[in-house]
Amino acid sequence: MVGKVLIYASIGCAMLSFMGAFGTDLWLASTQWMLVGLTLGIWGVFVLIEAQFKIR
């Protein structure tokens, strides 16, 4: 479940970055939102892969 939450948070960060590209920055600049989104996405994929191997 943690991996899915991280992936959804990554998508949310991408949406905030998209909004920031049109001039409405919320807390961070668009490029910073993209960096946060990429980091959350990578961790989400890592957690999902680790969970798959621990189940077996």
N, C-alpha and C positions, 0 to 999 in steps of 0.2 A: 504494500500500500504506500509506503514511503516513496518508492520509486515513481509511482504514478503521480503523487502529489508534486514531486520535483519536476516532472515533465509538464504538468499543468501550470506550475508556477513559471516555468520557462516560456510557455506560450503566452502567459500573462505579461511577462517582461517584454516579449516581442511586440505585443499590442501597445504597451506603454512607450516603447521605442518608436513605433509607427506614429503614435500621437505626437510624440516629441519632434518628429521630423517635420511636422506641419506647424510648429511654433508653440505648442503647449507642453512645455517640460514640467513633469511632476517629480519633484525632489531630486532627480538625477537627469543628466543630459541623455540624449538618445543613444549615443555610443556607449555610455556607461550602462544603460539598460540592456543593450545587446550583449555586453560582456557578462553581466549578471545572468542573463538568460542562457547564454552559452555554457557558463559554469554550472548552472542548475541542471541544464539538459544533460551535460556530460555525467554529472553525479547521478542523475536519475537513471541513465542507461547503465551505469556501473552497478548501481544498487539492484536494478532488475536482473542483470546478468548474474550477480552474486546470489540473489535469491533463487534463481533457477538452478544453480549448481548445488545449493544447500538442500533443496527439496529432495533431490535424487539420492 
